[in-house]
Amino acid sequence: MADTTLSTLKAEVPECESLGDGSIGRLIHVVRGVQVMLDCDLAELYGVETKVFNQAVKRNEARFPPRFRFQLTAEEYELLRSQTVTSKARGGRRYLPYAFTEQGIAMLSAVLRSETAVEVSIKIIDEFVAMRRFLVESSLLLERVQNLELSQRSYQRESDEKFTRLFKLLEEQPEDGQRVFFAGQLFDALSLFVDLVQQASAEIVLVDAYVDVSTLNILAKKGPGVDVTVYTNGRGLSEEDVRLFNAQHPRLSVCHTRAFHDRFLILDREAVYHVGASLKDAGKKCFAVTRLQDEGVISSLLEAIDALSDGQIAEGRNPC
């Protein structure tokens, strides 16, 4: 087919409604996953009417396969119209517009052979290249931002988990470490021991030379099903006291021994506290409560307690 120059294209019936604002970059759309420009916008850039422009292309239709040019569907055109700021209409059109890909626009310079057509085509191709570069760079930037967001989310999740564990530990062991109480801080000391007793899930062992009913009042705050063993060398508790306690908060065992001087509170054979005063006297004078951290010391203390019970059993005596 014969080539057509811009000088031979004469305006006929105005029928193009441009979807852009005159800037080449804003005239490029993405349809069916590829960047395209509409026939009416191209015709405006080349300075001809849309109908005349399409007639010239049709006369060279063999040069424009579907991957170079395709006609929009009604849905595609309406979607473009809804997404794009429409410029002042220059009339209606009787058919759906054609979309030209980058290859199709490059072919236009061979069909519309004139210096103006070549110059416009070069500008359009340059805009396509610039936009493609922008999309690639934006994609890389977006990927970096997404990776940063993922890293931040992972860090936030790890931080949240650490804080959750920390807060849980603080809740479970509100007075962990070392505490000092001064004379008169009876209620503070009582609150500490109640909190500690409530942490036990299976067993409480109290080594205290002097216990009485007030000690049992603290131990009664334990959870259900938690066994209590008290090692003491005093006679502050009667058999009736133990019976009444077990009737409400089973199970309590009292073992009499003079093997210990200091006082210890042991929870589930894991958390071991050295107590500077008998629980019944806590807060009357200055004393300290310290959690033992050395595993060797804890193991030795537990072995001494177990040996005491085992030895008495071996001698035929009930240690508790």
DRENZANU-343422 format. One record per residue (C-alpha): residue number from 0; residue in three letters; z, y, x. Coordinates in Angstrom, 1 decimal, decimal comma. Layout:
BEGIN
<rec num="NUM" residuo="ala" Z="Z" Y="Y" X="X"/>
...
END
This chain:
BEGIN
<rec num="0" residuo="met" Z="0,0" Y="0,0" X="0,0"/>
<rec num="1" residuo="ala" Z="-0,7" Y="3,5" X="1,1"/>
<rec num="2" residuo="asp" Z="2,1" Y="5,6" X="2,7"/>
<rec num="3" residuo="thr" Z="3,3" Y="8,7" X="0,8"/>
<rec num="4" residuo="thr" Z="4,3" Y="12,0" X="2,3"/>
<rec num="5" residuo="leu" Z="6,8" Y="14,4" X="0,8"/>
<rec num="6" residuo="ser" Z="4,1" Y="17,0" X="0,4"/>
<rec num="7" residuo="thr" Z="2,3" Y="14,8" X="-2,1"/>
<rec num="8" residuo="leu" Z="5,5" Y="14,3" X="-4,3"/>
<rec num="9" residuo="lys" Z="5,5" Y="16,8" X="-7,0"/>
<rec num="10" residuo="ala" Z="8,3" Y="17,5" X="-9,5"/>
<rec num="11" residuo="glu" Z="7,7" Y="16,1" X="-12,9"/>
<rec num="12" residuo="val" Z="10,5" Y="15,5" X="-15,5"/>
<rec num="13" residuo="pro" Z="14,0" Y="16,3" X="-14,2"/>
<rec num="14" residuo="glu" Z="16,1" Y="13,3" X="-15,0"/>
<rec num="15" residuo="cys" Z="18,7" Y="12,8" X="-12,3"/>
<rec num="16" residuo="glu" Z="22,5" Y="13,1" X="-12,7"/>
<rec num="17" residuo="ser" Z="24,0" Y="13,3" X="-9,2"/>
<rec num="18" residuo="leu" Z="27,3" Y="11,5" X="-8,7"/>
<rec num="19" residuo="gly" Z="28,1" Y="13,3" X="-5,5"/>
<rec num="20" residuo="asp" Z="29,0" Y="16,9" X="-4,4"/>
<rec num="21" residuo="gly" Z="26,1" Y="17,4" X="-1,9"/>
<rec num="22" residuo="ser" Z="27,9" Y="16,0" X="1,2"/>
<rec num="23" residuo="ile" Z="26,1" Y="12,9" X="2,5"/>
<rec num="24" residuo="gly" Z="29,4" Y="11,1" X="3,2"/>
<rec num="25" residuo="arg" Z="30,5" Y="11,6" X="-0,4"/>
<rec num="26" residuo="leu" Z="27,1" Y="10,2" X="-1,7"/>
<rec num="27" residuo="ile" Z="27,7" Y="6,8" X="-0,1"/>
<rec num="28" residuo="his" Z="29,3" Y="4,3" X="-2,4"/>
<rec num="29" residuo="val" Z="30,3" Y="0,6" X="-2,1"/>
<rec num="30" residuo="val" Z="28,6" Y="-1,6" X="-4,6"/>
<rec num="31" residuo="arg" Z="28,5" Y="-5,4" X="-4,4"/>
<rec num="32" residuo="gly" Z="30,4" Y="-5,2" X="-1,1"/>
<rec num="33" residuo="val" Z="27,8" Y="-3,1" X="0,7"/>
<rec num="34" residuo="gln" Z="27,4" Y="0,7" X="1,3"/>
<rec num="35" residuo="val" Z="24,6" Y="2,2" X="-0,8"/>
<rec num="36" residuo="met" Z="23,2" Y="5,5" X="-1,9"/>
<rec num="37" residuo="leu" Z="21,7" Y="6,1" X="-5,4"/>
<rec num="38" residuo="asp" Z="18,1" Y="7,0" X="-5,9"/>
<rec num="39" residuo="cys" Z="18,9" Y="10,4" X="-7,5"/>
<rec num="40" residuo="asp" Z="21,1" Y="11,4" X="-4,6"/>
<rec num="41" residuo="leu" Z="18,4" Y="10,4" X="-2,1"/>
<rec num="42" residuo="ala" Z="15,8" Y="12,3" X="-4,1"/>
<rec num="43" residuo="glu" Z="17,9" Y="15,4" X="-4,0"/>
<rec num="44" residuo="leu" Z="18,3" Y="15,2" X="-0,2"/>
<rec num="45" residuo="tyr" Z="14,6" Y="14,7" X="0,2"/>
<rec num="46" residuo="gly" Z="13,9" Y="17,6" X="-2,2"/>
<rec num="47" residuo="val" Z="12,0" Y="15,8" X="-4,9"/>
<rec num="48" residuo="glu" Z="12,6" Y="14,6" X="-8,4"/>
<rec num="49" residuo="thr" Z="14,1" Y="11,1" X="-8,9"/>
<rec num="50" residuo="lys" Z="11,2" Y="9,9" X="-11,0"/>
<rec num="51" residuo="val" Z="8,7" Y="10,9" X="-8,4"/>
<rec num="52" residuo="phe" Z="10,8" Y="9,5" X="-5,6"/>
<rec num="53" residuo="asn" Z="11,0" Y="6,1" X="-7,3"/>
<rec num="54" residuo="gln" Z="7,3" Y="6,1" X="-8,0"/>
<rec num="55" residuo="ala" Z="6,7" Y="6,5" X="-4,3"/>
<rec num="56" residuo="val" Z="9,0" Y="3,6" X="-3,5"/>
<rec num="57" residuo="lys" Z="7,4" Y="1,4" X="-6,2"/>
<rec num="58" residuo="arg" Z="4,0" Y="1,9" X="-4,6"/>
<rec num="59" residuo="asn" Z="5,5" Y="0,3" X="-1,5"/>
<rec num="60" residuo="glu" Z="7,7" Y="-2,2" X="-3,3"/>
<rec num="61" residuo="ala" Z="7,0" Y="-5,0" X="-0,8"/>
<rec num="62" residuo="arg" Z="8,9" Y="-3,0" X="1,8"/>
<rec num="63" residuo="phe" Z="12,1" Y="-3,0" X="-0,3"/>
<rec num="64" residuo="pro" Z="13,4" Y="-6,5" X="-0,9"/>
<rec num="65" residuo="pro" Z="16,7" Y="-6,8" X="-2,9"/>
<rec num="66" residuo="arg" Z="18,8" Y="-6,5" X="0,2"/>
<rec num="67" residuo="phe" Z="17,2" Y="-3,1" X="0,8"/>
<rec num="68" residuo="arg" Z="17,2" Y="-1,9" X="-2,8"/>
<rec num="69" residuo="phe" Z="18,6" Y="-3,2" X="-6,1"/>
<rec num="70" residuo="gln" Z="19,1" Y="-1,8" X="-9,6"/>
<rec num="71" residuo="leu" Z="22,6" Y="-1,2" X="-10,8"/>
<rec num="72" residuo="thr" Z="23,9" Y="-2,9" X="-13,9"/>
<rec num="73" residuo="ala" Z="25,3" Y="-0,8" X="-16,7"/>
<rec num="74" residuo="glu" Z="28,8" Y="-1,8" X="-15,8"/>
<rec num="75" residuo="glu" Z="28,3" Y="-0,8" X="-12,2"/>
<rec num="76" residuo="tyr" Z="26,9" Y="2,5" X="-13,1"/>
<rec num="77" residuo="glu" Z="29,7" Y="3,4" X="-15,5"/>
<rec num="78" residuo="leu" Z="32,2" Y="2,3" X="-12,9"/>
<rec num="79" residuo="leu" Z="30,6" Y="4,7" X="-10,4"/>
<rec num="80" residuo="arg" Z="30,6" Y="7,5" X="-12,9"/>
<rec num="81" residuo="ser" Z="34,3" Y="7,0" X="-13,7"/>
<rec num="82" residuo="gln" Z="35,2" Y="7,0" X="-10,0"/>
<rec num="83" residuo="thr" Z="33,1" Y="9,9" X="-8,8"/>
<rec num="84" residuo="val" Z="33,3" Y="13,6" X="-9,6"/>
<rec num="85" residuo="thr" Z="30,1" Y="14,3" X="-11,4"/>
<rec num="86" residuo="ser" Z="28,1" Y="17,4" X="-10,5"/>
<rec num="87" residuo="lys" Z="26,2" Y="19,5" X="-13,0"/>
<rec num="88" residuo="ala" Z="23,7" Y="17,3" X="-14,7"/>
<rec num="89" residuo="arg" Z="20,1" Y="18,0" X="-14,3"/>
<rec num="90" residuo="gly" Z="19,0" Y="16,0" X="-17,3"/>
<rec num="91" residuo="gly" Z="19,2" Y="12,4" X="-18,6"/>
<rec num="92" residuo="arg" Z="17,4" Y="9,3" X="-17,4"/>
<rec num="93" residuo="arg" Z="15,9" Y="6,4" X="-19,3"/>
<rec num="94" residuo="tyr" Z="16,7" Y="3,6" X="-16,8"/>
<rec num="95" residuo="leu" Z="19,6" Y="2,6" X="-14,6"/>
<rec num="96" residuo="pro" Z="19,6" Y="4,0" X="-11,1"/>
<rec num="97" residuo="tyr" Z="18,5" Y="2,1" X="-8,0"/>
<rec num="98" residuo="ala" Z="20,9" Y="1,6" X="-5,0"/>
<rec num="99" residuo="phe" Z="19,5" Y="1,7" X="-1,5"/>
<rec num="100" residuo="thr" Z="21,3" Y="0,0" X="1,4"/>
<rec num="101" residuo="glu" Z="21,3" Y="1,2" X="4,9"/>
<rec num="102" residuo="gln" Z="18,2" Y="-0,9" X="5,7"/>
<rec num="103" residuo="gly" Z="16,5" Y="0,5" X="2,6"/>
<rec num="104" residuo="ile" Z="17,1" Y="4,1" X="3,7"/>
<rec num="105" residuo="ala" Z="15,8" Y="3,3" X="7,2"/>
<rec num="106" residuo="met" Z="12,6" Y="2,0" X="5,5"/>
<rec num="107" residuo="leu" Z="12,2" Y="5,3" X="3,5"/>
<rec num="108" residuo="ser" Z="11,4" Y="7,1" X="6,7"/>
<rec num="109" residuo="ala" Z="8,4" Y="4,8" X="7,1"/>
<rec num="110" residuo="val" Z="7,3" Y="5,3" X="3,5"/>
<rec num="111" residuo="leu" Z="7,9" Y="9,0" X="3,2"/>
<rec num="112" residuo="arg" Z="6,2" Y="9,9" X="6,4"/>
<rec num="113" residuo="ser" Z="6,9" Y="13,5" X="7,2"/>
<rec num="114" residuo="glu" Z="9,1" Y="15,4" X="9,7"/>
<rec num="115" residuo="thr" Z="11,5" Y="16,3" X="6,9"/>
<rec num="116" residuo="ala" Z="11,8" Y="12,7" X="5,6"/>
<rec num="117" residuo="val" Z="12,4" Y="11,4" X="9,2"/>
<rec num="118" residuo="glu" Z="15,0" Y="14,1" X="9,8"/>
<rec num="119" residuo="val" Z="16,8" Y="13,4" X="6,5"/>
<rec num="120" residuo="ser" Z="16,7" Y="9,7" X="7,1"/>
<rec num="121" residuo="ile" Z="18,2" Y="10,0" X="10,6"/>
<rec num="122" residuo="lys" Z="21,1" Y="12,2" X="9,2"/>
<rec num="123" residuo="ile" Z="21,7" Y="9,6" X="6,5"/>
<rec num="124" residuo="ile" Z="21,7" Y="6,7" X="8,9"/>
<rec num="125" residuo="asp" Z="24,1" Y="8,6" X="11,2"/>
<rec num="126" residuo="glu" Z="26,4" Y="9,1" X="8,3"/>
<rec num="127" residuo="phe" Z="26,3" Y="5,4" X="7,5"/>
<rec num="128" residuo="val" Z="27,1" Y="4,6" X="11,1"/>
<rec num="129" residuo="ala" Z="30,0" Y="7,1" X="11,2"/>
<rec num="130" residuo="met" Z="31,4" Y="5,8" X="7,9"/>
<rec num="131" residuo="arg" Z="31,1" Y="2,2" X="9,1"/>
<rec num="132" residuo="arg" Z="33,0" Y="3,2" X="12,3"/>
<rec num="133" residuo="phe" Z="35,6" Y="5,0" X="10,2"/>
<rec num="134" residuo="leu" Z="36,0" Y="1,9" X="8,0"/>
<rec num="135" residuo="val" Z="36,4" Y="-0,3" X="11,1"/>
<rec num="136" residuo="glu" Z="39,0" Y="2,1" X="12,7"/>
<rec num="137" residuo="ser" Z="40,8" Y="2,4" X="9,4"/>
<rec num="138" residuo="ser" Z="40,9" Y="-1,4" X="9,0"/>
<rec num="139" residuo="leu" Z="42,4" Y="-1,7" X="12,5"/>
<rec num="140" residuo="leu" Z="44,9" Y="1,1" X="11,7"/>
<rec num="141" residuo="leu" Z="45,7" Y="-0,6" X="8,4"/>
<rec num="142" residuo="glu" Z="46,2" Y="-3,9" X="10,2"/>
<rec num="143" residuo="arg" Z="48,6" Y="-2,2" X="12,7"/>
<rec num="144" residuo="val" Z="50,5" Y="-0,5" X="9,9"/>
<rec num="145" residuo="gln" Z="50,7" Y="-3,8" X="8,0"/>
<rec num="146" residuo="asn" Z="51,9" Y="-5,6" X="11,2"/>
<rec num="147" residuo="leu" Z="54,5" Y="-2,8" X="11,7"/>
<rec num="148" residuo="glu" Z="55,6" Y="-3,1" X="8,1"/>
<rec num="149" residuo="leu" Z="55,9" Y="-6,9" X="8,5"/>
<rec num="150" residuo="ser" Z="58,0" Y="-6,4" X="11,7"/>
<rec num="151" residuo="gln" Z="60,1" Y="-3,8" X="10,0"/>
<rec num="152" residuo="arg" Z="60,7" Y="-6,1" X="7,0"/>
<rec num="153" residuo="ser" Z="61,6" Y="-9,0" X="9,3"/>
<rec num="154" residuo="tyr" Z="64,0" Y="-6,7" X="11,3"/>
<rec num="155" residuo="gln" Z="65,4" Y="-5,4" X="8,0"/>
<rec num="156" residuo="arg" Z="65,8" Y="-9,0" X="6,7"/>
<rec num="157" residuo="glu" Z="67,5" Y="-10,1" X="9,9"/>
<rec num="158" residuo="ser" Z="69,8" Y="-7,1" X="9,8"/>
<rec num="159" residuo="asp" Z="70,6" Y="-7,6" X="6,2"/>
<rec num="160" residuo="glu" Z="71,5" Y="-11,3" X="6,9"/>
<rec num="161" residuo="lys" Z="73,7" Y="-10,2" X="9,9"/>
<rec num="162" residuo="phe" Z="75,5" Y="-7,6" X="7,8"/>
<rec num="163" residuo="thr" Z="75,9" Y="-10,2" X="5,0"/>
<rec num="164" residuo="arg" Z="77,5" Y="-12,6" X="7,3"/>
<rec num="165" residuo="leu" Z="79,6" Y="-9,9" X="8,8"/>
<rec num="166" residuo="phe" Z="80,8" Y="-8,7" X="5,4"/>
<rec num="167" residuo="lys" Z="81,4" Y="-12,3" X="4,3"/>
<rec num="168" residuo="leu" Z="83,4" Y="-12,9" X="7,4"/>
<rec num="169" residuo="leu" Z="85,4" Y="-9,7" X="6,8"/>
<rec num="170" residuo="glu" Z="86,0" Y="-10,7" X="3,2"/>
<rec num="171" residuo="glu" Z="87,1" Y="-14,2" X="4,2"/>
<rec num="172" residuo="gln" Z="89,2" Y="-13,0" X="7,1"/>
<rec num="173" residuo="pro" Z="90,2" Y="-9,4" X="6,1"/>
<rec num="174" residuo="glu" Z="92,9" Y="-9,3" X="8,7"/>
<rec num="175" residuo="asp" Z="91,2" Y="-11,2" X="11,5"/>
<rec num="176" residuo="gly" Z="92,1" Y="-10,6" X="15,1"/>
<rec num="177" residuo="gln" Z="95,5" Y="-8,9" X="15,7"/>
<rec num="178" residuo="arg" Z="97,7" Y="-6,9" X="13,4"/>
<rec num="179" residuo="val" Z="101,0" Y="-5,2" X="14,1"/>
<rec num="180" residuo="phe" Z="103,5" Y="-4,5" X="11,3"/>
<rec num="181" residuo="phe" Z="106,4" Y="-2,2" X="11,6"/>
<rec num="182" residuo="ala" Z="109,8" Y="-2,3" X="9,9"/>
<rec num="183" residuo="gly" Z="109,5" Y="-1,5" X="6,2"/>
<rec num="184" residuo="gln" Z="105,9" Y="-2,7" X="5,8"/>
<rec num="185" residuo="leu" Z="106,9" Y="-5,5" X="3,5"/>
<rec num="186" residuo="phe" Z="104,1" Y="-5,3" X="1,0"/>
<rec num="187" residuo="asp" Z="101,4" Y="-4,9" X="3,8"/>
<rec num="188" residuo="ala" Z="102,7" Y="-8,0" X="5,5"/>
<rec num="189" residuo="leu" Z="102,9" Y="-10,0" X="2,2"/>
<rec num="190" residuo="ser" Z="99,3" Y="-8,9" X="1,4"/>
<rec num="191" residuo="leu" Z="98,1" Y="-10,2" X="4,7"/>
<rec num="192" residuo="phe" Z="99,7" Y="-13,6" X="4,3"/>
<rec num="193" residuo="val" Z="98,5" Y="-14,0" X="0,8"/>
<rec num="194" residuo="asp" Z="94,9" Y="-13,2" X="1,9"/>
<rec num="195" residuo="leu" Z="95,1" Y="-15,7" X="4,7"/>
<rec num="196" residuo="val" Z="96,6" Y="-18,5" X="2,5"/>
<rec num="197" residuo="gln" Z="93,8" Y="-17,9" X="-0,1"/>
<rec num="198" residuo="gln" Z="91,1" Y="-18,5" X="2,7"/>
<rec num="199" residuo="ala" Z="92,1" Y="-22,2" X="3,1"/>
<rec num="200" residuo="ser" Z="89,8" Y="-24,6" X="1,3"/>
<rec num="201" residuo="ala" Z="91,5" Y="-27,9" X="2,1"/>
<rec num="202" residuo="glu" Z="94,7" Y="-27,7" X="4,1"/>
<rec num="203" residuo="ile" Z="97,4" Y="-25,3" X="5,2"/>
<rec num="204" residuo="val" Z="99,9" Y="-26,1" X="8,0"/>
<rec num="205" residuo="leu" Z="102,8" Y="-23,7" X="8,5"/>
<rec num="206" residuo="val" Z="105,1" Y="-24,1" X="11,5"/>
<rec num="207" residuo="asp" Z="108,1" Y="-21,9" X="10,8"/>
<rec num="208" residuo="ala" Z="111,7" Y="-22,7" X="11,7"/>
<rec num="209" residuo="tyr" Z="113,1" Y="-20,7" X="8,8"/>
<rec num="210" residuo="val" Z="111,6" Y="-21,1" X="5,3"/>
<rec num="211" residuo="asp" Z="112,9" Y="-20,6" X="1,8"/>
<rec num="212" residuo="val" Z="111,7" Y="-20,0" X="-1,7"/>
<rec num="213" residuo="ser" Z="110,2" Y="-16,7" X="-0,8"/>
<rec num="214" residuo="thr" Z="107,9" Y="-18,6" X="1,7"/>
<rec num="215" residuo="leu" Z="106,9" Y="-20,9" X="-1,2"/>
<rec num="216" residuo="asn" Z="106,0" Y="-17,8" X="-3,3"/>
<rec num="217" residuo="ile" Z="103,4" Y="-16,9" X="-0,6"/>
<rec num="218" residuo="leu" Z="102,1" Y="-20,5" X="-0,3"/>
<rec num="219" residuo="ala" Z="101,7" Y="-20,7" X="-4,1"/>
<rec num="220" residuo="lys" Z="98,8" Y="-18,3" X="-3,8"/>
<rec num="221" residuo="lys" Z="96,7" Y="-21,1" X="-2,3"/>
<rec num="222" residuo="gly" Z="93,6" Y="-22,5" X="-4,0"/>
<rec num="223" residuo="pro" Z="93,8" Y="-25,6" X="-6,2"/>
<rec num="224" residuo="gly" Z="93,6" Y="-28,8" X="-4,3"/>
<rec num="225" residuo="val" Z="94,7" Y="-27,3" X="-1,0"/>
<rec num="226" residuo="asp" Z="97,4" Y="-29,4" X="0,6"/>
<rec num="227" residuo="val" Z="100,4" Y="-27,7" X="2,4"/>
<rec num="228" residuo="thr" Z="102,5" Y="-29,1" X="5,2"/>
<rec num="229" residuo="val" Z="105,5" Y="-27,1" X="6,4"/>
<rec num="230" residuo="tyr" Z="107,2" Y="-27,9" X="9,7"/>
<rec num="231" residuo="thr" Z="110,7" Y="-26,4" X="9,9"/>
<rec num="232" residuo="asn" Z="114,1" Y="-27,1" X="11,5"/>
<rec num="233" residuo="gly" Z="116,1" Y="-25,2" X="8,8"/>
<rec num="234" residuo="arg" Z="117,5" Y="-26,3" X="5,5"/>
<rec num="235" residuo="gly" Z="116,2" Y="-23,4" X="3,5"/>
<rec num="236" residuo="leu" Z="114,4" Y="-25,6" X="1,0"/>
<rec num="237" residuo="ser" Z="116,0" Y="-28,2" X="-1,2"/>
<rec num="238" residuo="glu" Z="114,3" Y="-31,3" X="-2,6"/>
<rec num="239" residuo="glu" Z="114,4" Y="-29,6" X="-6,0"/>
<rec num="240" residuo="asp" Z="112,5" Y="-26,6" X="-4,6"/>
<rec num="241" residuo="val" Z="109,8" Y="-28,9" X="-3,3"/>
<rec num="242" residuo="arg" Z="109,7" Y="-30,9" X="-6,5"/>
<rec num="243" residuo="leu" Z="109,3" Y="-27,7" X="-8,6"/>
<rec num="244" residuo="phe" Z="106,5" Y="-26,4" X="-6,3"/>
<rec num="245" residuo="asn" Z="104,6" Y="-29,6" X="-6,5"/>
<rec num="246" residuo="ala" Z="104,9" Y="-29,7" X="-10,3"/>
<rec num="247" residuo="gln" Z="102,9" Y="-26,5" X="-10,4"/>
<rec num="248" residuo="his" Z="100,9" Y="-26,3" X="-7,1"/>
<rec num="249" residuo="pro" Z="100,5" Y="-29,8" X="-5,6"/>
<rec num="250" residuo="arg" Z="100,7" Y="-30,8" X="-2,9"/>
<rec num="251" residuo="leu" Z="103,5" Y="-29,6" X="-0,6"/>
<rec num="252" residuo="ser" Z="105,1" Y="-31,7" X="2,2"/>
<rec num="253" residuo="val" Z="108,1" Y="-30,5" X="4,3"/>
<rec num="254" residuo="cys" Z="108,7" Y="-31,9" X="7,7"/>
<rec num="255" residuo="his" Z="111,9" Y="-31,3" X="9,7"/>
<rec num="256" residuo="thr" Z="111,5" Y="-30,8" X="13,5"/>
<rec num="257" residuo="arg" Z="112,9" Y="-28,7" X="16,3"/>
<rec num="258" residuo="ala" Z="109,9" Y="-29,2" X="18,5"/>
<rec num="259" residuo="phe" Z="108,6" Y="-25,6" X="17,9"/>
<rec num="260" residuo="his" Z="110,0" Y="-22,2" X="18,7"/>
<rec num="261" residuo="asp" Z="107,2" Y="-20,0" X="17,7"/>
<rec num="262" residuo="arg" Z="105,6" Y="-19,7" X="14,2"/>
<rec num="263" residuo="phe" Z="102,0" Y="-20,7" X="13,5"/>
<rec num="264" residuo="leu" Z="99,8" Y="-20,6" X="10,4"/>
<rec num="265" residuo="ile" Z="96,9" Y="-23,1" X="10,5"/>
<rec num="266" residuo="leu" Z="94,0" Y="-23,0" X="7,9"/>
<rec num="267" residuo="asp" Z="91,7" Y="-26,0" X="7,6"/>
<rec num="268" residuo="arg" Z="92,5" Y="-27,0" X="11,2"/>
<rec num="269" residuo="glu" Z="90,2" Y="-24,2" X="12,3"/>
<rec num="270" residuo="ala" Z="91,8" Y="-20,8" X="12,0"/>
<rec num="271" residuo="val" Z="95,1" Y="-20,7" X="13,8"/>
<rec num="272" residuo="tyr" Z="97,4" Y="-17,6" X="13,7"/>
<rec num="273" residuo="his" Z="100,4" Y="-17,0" X="15,9"/>
<rec num="274" residuo="val" Z="103,0" Y="-15,2" X="13,7"/>
<rec num="275" residuo="gly" Z="105,8" Y="-13,2" X="15,3"/>
<rec num="276" residuo="ala" Z="108,2" Y="-13,5" X="12,4"/>
<rec num="277" residuo="ser" Z="109,1" Y="-16,0" X="9,8"/>
<rec num="278" residuo="leu" Z="107,1" Y="-15,4" X="6,6"/>
<rec num="279" residuo="lys" Z="110,2" Y="-14,8" X="4,6"/>
<rec num="280" residuo="asp" Z="111,2" Y="-12,0" X="7,0"/>
<rec num="281" residuo="ala" Z="107,8" Y="-10,4" X="7,4"/>
<rec num="282" residuo="gly" Z="108,0" Y="-6,6" X="7,3"/>
<rec num="283" residuo="lys" Z="111,7" Y="-6,4" X="7,8"/>
<rec num="284" residuo="lys" Z="111,3" Y="-5,8" X="11,6"/>
<rec num="285" residuo="cys" Z="108,3" Y="-5,0" X="13,8"/>
<rec num="286" residuo="phe" Z="106,2" Y="-8,1" X="14,4"/>
<rec num="287" residuo="ala" Z="102,6" Y="-9,1" X="15,2"/>
<rec num="288" residuo="val" Z="100,0" Y="-11,5" X="13,8"/>
<rec num="289" residuo="thr" Z="97,3" Y="-12,7" X="16,2"/>
<rec num="290" residuo="arg" Z="94,5" Y="-15,2" X="15,6"/>
<rec num="291" residuo="leu" Z="94,1" Y="-17,6" X="18,5"/>
<rec num="292" residuo="gln" Z="90,6" Y="-17,7" X="19,9"/>
<rec num="293" residuo="asp" Z="90,9" Y="-20,2" X="22,8"/>
<rec num="294" residuo="glu" Z="89,6" Y="-23,6" X="21,6"/>
<rec num="295" residuo="gly" Z="91,6" Y="-25,4" X="24,2"/>
<rec num="296" residuo="val" Z="94,8" Y="-23,8" X="23,1"/>
<rec num="297" residuo="ile" Z="94,0" Y="-24,6" X="19,5"/>
<rec num="298" residuo="ser" Z="93,1" Y="-28,2" X="20,2"/>
<rec num="299" residuo="ser" Z="96,4" Y="-28,7" X="22,2"/>
<rec num="300" residuo="leu" Z="98,5" Y="-27,2" X="19,4"/>
<rec num="301" residuo="leu" Z="96,8" Y="-29,5" X="16,8"/>
<rec num="302" residuo="glu" Z="97,3" Y="-32,5" X="19,0"/>
<rec num="303" residuo="ala" Z="101,0" Y="-31,6" X="19,4"/>
<rec num="304" residuo="ile" Z="101,4" Y="-31,4" X="15,6"/>
<rec num="305" residuo="asp" Z="99,6" Y="-34,7" X="15,1"/>
<rec num="306" residuo="ala" Z="101,6" Y="-36,4" X="17,8"/>
<rec num="307" residuo="leu" Z="104,8" Y="-35,3" X="16,2"/>
<rec num="308" residuo="ser" Z="103,9" Y="-36,9" X="12,9"/>
<rec num="309" residuo="asp" Z="102,4" Y="-40,0" X="14,5"/>
<rec num="310" residuo="gly" Z="105,5" Y="-40,5" X="16,6"/>
<rec num="311" residuo="gln" Z="107,9" Y="-40,3" X="13,7"/>
<rec num="312" residuo="ile" Z="105,8" Y="-42,7" X="11,7"/>
<rec num="313" residuo="ala" Z="105,7" Y="-45,1" X="14,6"/>
<rec num="314" residuo="glu" Z="109,5" Y="-44,9" X="14,7"/>
<rec num="315" residuo="gly" Z="109,6" Y="-45,9" X="11,1"/>
<rec num="316" residuo="arg" Z="110,6" Y="-42,5" X="9,8"/>
<rec num="317" residuo="asn" Z="108,8" Y="-40,4" X="7,3"/>
<rec num="318" residuo="pro" Z="108,2" Y="-37,1" X="9,0"/>
<rec num="319" residuo="cys" Z="107,8" Y="-35,2" X="5,8"/>
END
